[in-house]
Amino acid sequence: MTFSTYTIILTYFMASLGIAAASLVETIEVYFIAVASALAVISLILNLKSIRVVSKTVWNLVAVALFALFIADYAAITGNLLASAARFLVIMLALKLFDLNTGRDHVVTYVIVFFQILGAAVSTSSPVFLLILSLFIAGGIGAMTIFNIKKDWQAVYKEPSVPPAAIFGASIITFAAIAALSSVIIAFLIFFLMPRKAIGFFERKTANTIRMSGFSGKVDLGEIGGVKTDPTIVMRVEIKGARPKELLRFRGSSFEHYDGRSWRRRLKERTLSGKAVESRFIIEKTMTGTPILEQSILLEPLESDVLFAASQPIWIEGKFQQLRADESGSIYMPSIPYARTGYKAWSQTSTAKSQEGAPNAAFSDTSFFEADPSRDRMRALAAELTKGMKGRQKAASIESYLRANLNYSLDPQRTEGKSALEDFLFFSKQGFCEHYATAMAVLLRSASIPSRLVTGFIEGEWNDFGNYFIVRQANAHAWVEAYIVEEGGWITFDPTPDAGFAPIEMPSRLTLYLDMLRYKWNRNVVQFSSEDQRMMAFGLERAFREALRALAKSLSFQKKGPAAYSPYLLAALATALLSAIFIFLLVYGRRFTQGQDRTGSKPIKYYADMQGILRKKGFTRRPEETALEFASRVKKRRVTEITKVFQDERYGCIQPEADRLKEVEQWLEELGRL
Amino acid sequence: MSLRPAISVPLPWLAMIIGRTFGNRKQRTAGKKRIFKLPRTLSITKEGWWYIAALFAIGVVAINTGNNLLYLVVATLLSVIIISGVVSEHTLRRIKITRQLPSRLFKNSPASVRFEISNNKSIVPSFSFTSRELPVASTSAEPVYVLKLKPLENAIKYASYTFTQRGALALAGVKLSTRFPFGLFVKGREETIITEVIVYPDVTDSNKTAAVLAQEAVGMESGRKVGNGAHLRGVREYTARDDARFIYWKAAGRTSRLFVKEFEQERAKRFTVVFDNFKTTAPHEFEALVDRAASVARILIEKGHHVGFKSLGDAIKPAAGHKQLYRILHALALIYPVDKKGPAGVRVESIA
C-alpha cells in the first residue's frame, strides 16, 4: 500500500467518527445519516481507485452555496443553530470526501470532523461521546503526526515526494495508541481540576422533555394510569450507604382540594432561604436521633418543576438559584429547567412529618360532598370502618380495608356509578393507586382526619453496580398523608395493594451495567460541578490525612498490641520503594553500570549471537579460552573477524562503522546457514 | 601537631572554586551575550497558533455555557499540548551527533560533511528531526533530516557546507530541532561540537588571471629542448640514429616517407609565487589577490613544477607535490594584509 492509500484509510476512519458524532446530535434524522454514510462509501471506492469527480472549483462553489443554505436554514426554517450547523457539516463532510487531492483536503476533513464532535459535545449527554472522542484523539494524533512528518519530509525532499509508506508501521501505531491513551487520562485529570463556575451563563436547553402526569397544579382522577406502563426513565437516585430495607417513596407534589373529579393544589408557597452552606436549602428542622438518608438524584429533563426526594426532605443541595416549598413539604424549582437536573437530598424516613399548630383547614375540607350523590354511602362506610377507634387506628383500618377488598387494575371498568370514585368504591371495585389514595383521603376526611393526596414515585429497579435506583414513569405512584393528632404530625399511608408495586420487567445484568455507565457518565462528567470539585478536594484531603495517620500509627513506637501494627501498610511501602528503585535502574541503570554510553553494544550482542550459533554446531567456548583462542579453534574466517570487531568494541571502545556492522550481520546469517 | 594540613587542605579547593566561578563568568561575557540560557528552545508554528486560538475560543464557550463536554474537549486539547511537549523532548533526548568535515576545505566550493547520528535511547525511537549548523559567519550549511531512528540505531548522513571566506574558523555545534509529533511547536536543543577548520582560498581561478600568470611564467623559461617528455615538440624525417618507436606511422602512410615525432625535454622548473601582501584600498581586492596567488600555485604544482611561496612575512622553499601546495594554501589561508604603503600584487619569479 502506498502513502496515499494509508492517508485515505485514516481520513475515512475520521470521517466515520464525524458521522457517528453527528448522529448524536438530537435533531439529526436517521435517514440523513444513512444518506451521508452511503455517500461516504461511494467516495471511498472512487478514492481508492483514484477517480476524482469533483474538481477544486466545483467544491469551493458548492461549499459557498451550502454555507448560504445553512444560513437560510438557520434563519428561516429551523431557527436552531445546532441542528442547521450539524446538517451543514454532514453535507460538507460527505462532499469533501469526493475531493481528497492534497494534504490540505485531508486536514479540512479532520477540521470538519472536529466541529462535528464539538456539536455533539454541546448537544448530547451519551457516554458514546467518550468513545468517539477517544477514537478521534487516537486518529487525530496519528493524522497530525503523519502529516507533520510528511511536511518535514517535503521541506527537505520537495513535493511531490512523500515519505515511505513504511512509517505507517507498528511504531507509529503504537505511538498513536499510547499517546491517545495518555491524552485521555491527562484530559480527565485536567477536566476534574479545571476551575469551574457554579452556573454557566448560556446553558443549553433541550426541547425533548418527558411529559409527566400528576405533578401539575391539577390532577384528574385516573390521569396517572396512562403512564403506568411507560418504561421511560425519569430519574436515577443514588443512595449513600446500603440499600434501605423499607420501600422508598420519592415524594413530589401534594394536593388538598378535591372536587369529585380532580385534585388541585392551592397551598401558599414560600421561598426557601437560610443557606447555611453555599447552595444548600433548608426545608425542615432536623430532628435529632433519626436516621438520615442521603440521596444523589439525577432527574431527566422533565416537563415539571417539582423536585423529588424520599419521604421527608430536610435539606437539598444543588445548582439552584432559588427554590420554593409549600407547607406540605413539596419542593419546586423556579421554573421547568429543560435540562438534566442533578441535586442531593437528605431525608428522614421513619418519623412523622412535624406540624406546628393545627393543620390548614383545606386538609379537612369536605365541601365536595355537597354535590356528590354517593356522599351518604361513603360517610356510612367511613363510620363503619372507624367505629370505636381512635386516630391512627382509624386510618389503619381504612387502609387495610381498601387494600383487601378492592381489585388492582390499570384499566378499571366504568359502571353505573356517578363518579369514578363511586365506581371504584361500590360498583366495579377496580382501580389503581390514584383511586386507592383518593378513596382513602376522602374516607379519612369524612372520619374527620385531615388528609392529602401525595404524588411521586416508588423506588424502581435497584442497580447494585452503581448503588442506585432506576426510577421509570411506570413507577409513578399516589399515596396519602394523614394528620394524626396524637402523633403530632403527618403519617404516610399507602392503601394500594402489592399488585400495584410489581415491577414491569426485570432488566438483565448487562442492561444494568450499561445503565450504570450511562448514569456515571452523566453524574460525574456531564453534571460535574464546582460543588463536586469541592467535594473531591475534601475527599482527597481526608484520604491523605487518613493515610498519613495510618502511616504514623504503623510506624509509631508506642504500639498498643498487635492491632496497632499494620503489616500491610509496611508491605505496601516496601513494594512501592522497591518498584521505584527498579524503575530508576531500568531507566538510568545503563549510565551507572557501563560508565559510558555504548550505543553500539551491537558487536557485543552479535558476539553473543555468534556464540549461540556455534554452540548449536558443537563449539562451546571453554572458560579458560580467550575470544581469539576460541576463534582459532573454530577455524572459520568469519568467526575470527566477528571476534575482532567484538574485541575492538569491548576492550578498545572502538565503535565499528555502520557498514561493518551490516557485514557482521551477513556473516552471522552465513554462519547460521552452514 | 601543626595546624598546617587543616588549613592548607581547603585552600586548593577554595582556589579552584573561585577560579571556576570567576573564570566561567569571564568567558561567558567574552563569548556570547546570553546570560541565561535554557536547555531547550521552543517556538510556536503557524498551526500551533491556530490550535491555541481554537483552544481559547472553545474554552470561552465552555466557561460561558458551563457545558462539561466542552470542558472535556478543552481538557483534551490541553493534554495534547502536554503530550506534544513530552514526546518532542524524548525525540531530542539522548541523540548523539558527530560531525566530520573533509580534511581540506576550499573557499566557495561546497564540501560534503559527514554526520553520524545515533539514538542512544534503549526503548524509544526518534522521528523526524533536523540538525542545523549553529550560525557561523561566512558559512552556509545544509540541514540534515532524519526520518526515523530506531532505539540504539545510528545513521550516516551527508550535508553540503559552503564557506565564503578563507581563514581559520570555529564551528560551534549543531542545533537539533523537531516539530514532531504534531507540528504545533518547534523544539530545539543545541549540541556543542566545536571544530576548528582552516578554509583555503579559492583555487578555481574563475577569471583566468592566474592561468595567464602561470602561462607567462612557464613561457619565460622556454628551454624547448628535445627530450623524452610527454609534450610533442615537432615532426622530422627519420634518420638511422632515431629510435624506431617514435616513427610517425600515419604520416608514413600518407607520404610514403618515414617521419619521427620529437618530444620536449621534461624538466621540472622552479618558481616562487611572490605575494606582496600590502593593504589594499578594499578588502575584497586583497582577497582576490590571495585567491590569485593560490590559483597560480595550484596550476604550477599541478603541472609538476617546483613552487615556493614568499610574502612579506613568510617564505616557503620551492618543492613539488600536493603536500607543498597545501603548505602554500595554509599560509595563504591565514595571511593578512600588512598595514604599510606599497603596491599589493602577485607575481611569479622563476628560479634558475
Interface residues (C-beta under 8 A of the other chain):
Chain A: I117 L118 A120 A121 V122 T124 S125 F129 L133 I137 G140 I141 M144 T145 F147 N148 I149 K151 D152 W153 A155 V156 P163 P164 I167 S171 I172 F175 A179 S182 S183 V184 I185 I186 A187 F188 L189 I190 F191 M194 R196 K197 I199 G200 F201 F202 E203 R204 V525 V526 Q527 F528 R590 D597 T599 G600 S601 K602 A658
Chain B: I58 I63 N64 T65 G66 N67 N68 L69 L70 Y71 L72 V73 V74 A75 T76 L78 S79 V80 I82 I83 V87 R94 K96 S118 N119 N120 S122 P125 F127 S128 T130 P143 Y145 L147 K148 K150 L152 N154 A155 I156 R179 F180 P181 F182 G183
